């Protein structure tokens, strides 16, 4: 739902083997089910970090010269949308994304998910789904309308960030009668 895939569209799945193969296959089947055309690009992890270092990429990304591999960049350019199943958070800092976003390309980035991890993230009740929906709508509106955010840790770290330079998309695709599914933001 959140990629808004239409019949006949080409959807690229980028997979580096660090995310569950089951999830990769589910994506492929879902694309085929709505008459989209899935294409799979398999690569080795480029800047692999273990899960326990998931957020440590940000500092390194400011110092490294990061660029997407040509085959990945070309494939993303040609696809209507892409699902990125990998562990390379560094990829988000490549300058090619800005060009792709200006061309209104659609992306879904799902890092580090195993089958068990993905199943643990699924809501267990209608009430939990409603809470997720409310949370996504509330914070999505804040991110969409805000200009700056400041976060301060108890240890004194003061983080300031600019908001609003990217579109915020909240989505509530129907999962069943009266049930809602909350999804993420467009980068």
N, C-alpha and C positions, 0 to 999 in steps of 0.2 A: 504493500500500500504506500509506504513512504516514498518510494521511487516513482510512483505514478506511471508504471510501465504499461504501455499500450501494445496491442497485438501488432506484430511485425517489427517491433523495435529490436535493435541489437543491444544485448546486455552483456557486458564484459564481466567475468568473474576472475579476479586476481587472487591467487592462492599460493602461499609460500610453505604450506605443510605444517605450520605451527598452530593453525586453527583446525578444529575437527573436520575430518573428511565427510562425516555425516552431515554437518552443516553446509559444506560445499555442495553436496548432492541435493540437499533439501532446496537450496537456492536454485539449482539447475532445474529441478522438477517444478518448482513454483513458477519459474519463468516460462517453461514449456506449457504449463497448465493454462496460462493466460495468452498463449500463442506468441510469446516473445521468442527471440532467437538467442540462446545463450552461447557464449564463447568463453573458453577457459584458458587463462594464461597462468602457467605454473612457473614459479621461480624459487630460487634459494632465498632464505632471508638475507637481506642486504646489510642491515645494521641490527642484527639480532641482540636483544637484551632479555634477560630472564624476567619472568613475571614479577618477582620481588623488586625489580628495578624499573617497574612500569613508568613511573613519573620522573625518572632521572634523566630522560632524554632531552628535556627542555634546555638545560644549560649547555650541553654539548652542541645542540642544534644551532645555537647562536654563533658558534665558532667554526663550524664545519661548512665546507662548500658542498651543499647537497643538491643533487639533481636526479631526476628520475631516469632510469635506464631508457635508452631510445625506444626499445621495443614496447615498453610499458607506456611511455608517453604517446607514441604513435597509436597504440591500441586504444588508449583512453580518448584520444582525439577523434577516432573513427566511430566509437561506440556512442549510442544514445544515452546510456547510463552505465554505471559500474558498481559492482559489489566488491569491496576490498576486504579479503579475509587474510590478515597477516599480523605479524608482530612488529613491523617496522614503523613505529611512531615517527621516526625521523623523516619518513616520506612526506609527512604533512607540512614540512618546512621547505619543500622544493618549490622553486618559483613557478614551475609549470602549472600548479594548481590555480593560481590567480588567473592565468590565461584561460584555463578550462572553465572556471567559474564565470568569467565574463562571457563565455560562449553559452552559458546556462546549461552546462553539463550537470547531470544528477549523480550523486554518489551516496553509497552507504558503506561506512567503515566499521567493521566488526573485528577488533583485535583480540587475540588470545582466548577465544572461546573453545572449550572442549564441549563434547555432547553433554556431560554432567553439568558443566558450568552454565551452558545455555539453558538447560532444563531448570536449574536452580533459579534463574532469572525470570521464569514464567510466573505470572500471577497465579495464586492458588485459589482465589475466590473472586466473585463478582465485586465484592466490597474492595478488595485489594486493587482490582482493575480501576474502579472508580477513584480510589485514592491516587493511583498513578496518573490517571487522566487529569485530575484536579491539580496535581503537582506540576505536570508538564505545562498545563495551560497557565498556571500562576507564574512559574519561573520563566516560561517562554515569553510571556508578556513583559516581564521585568527586563529580560535580556533584549527583547525587541525594541522597547521604549527607552531603555537606559542609555547613558552616554559614557559613564565611567563606573567602575566598581573598585572598592578597596577591601582587601582581606587582611586581617592582622592575626598572627598566631600568638598564643600565650608566651612564646619565647621572644616575641618582638619582631618577627619577620613581617614586613609591611609590603604587600603586593598590590600594585595598582594596575588596572587594565582598562583599555578603551573598549567600549561596547558599541554595537550598532553598525559596524562596517560590513557585516554580512547579514543576509536575510535570516530571520528566525522562522522556521516552519514547524508548527505544531500540527500533529495529525491524530485523528481519532478514527482509524479504520474499524469497521464493524467486525467483531469476532463472533457474533451470534446475536440473537434477538435481545436488544436492550443492553448489550455489553459493549464496552469500548476498549480499544487498545491504544496505549500511549507510546509515541515514538519520539525520535530525537530531532536535532536541529540541522539545517543545511549549513555547511561550512562556508 
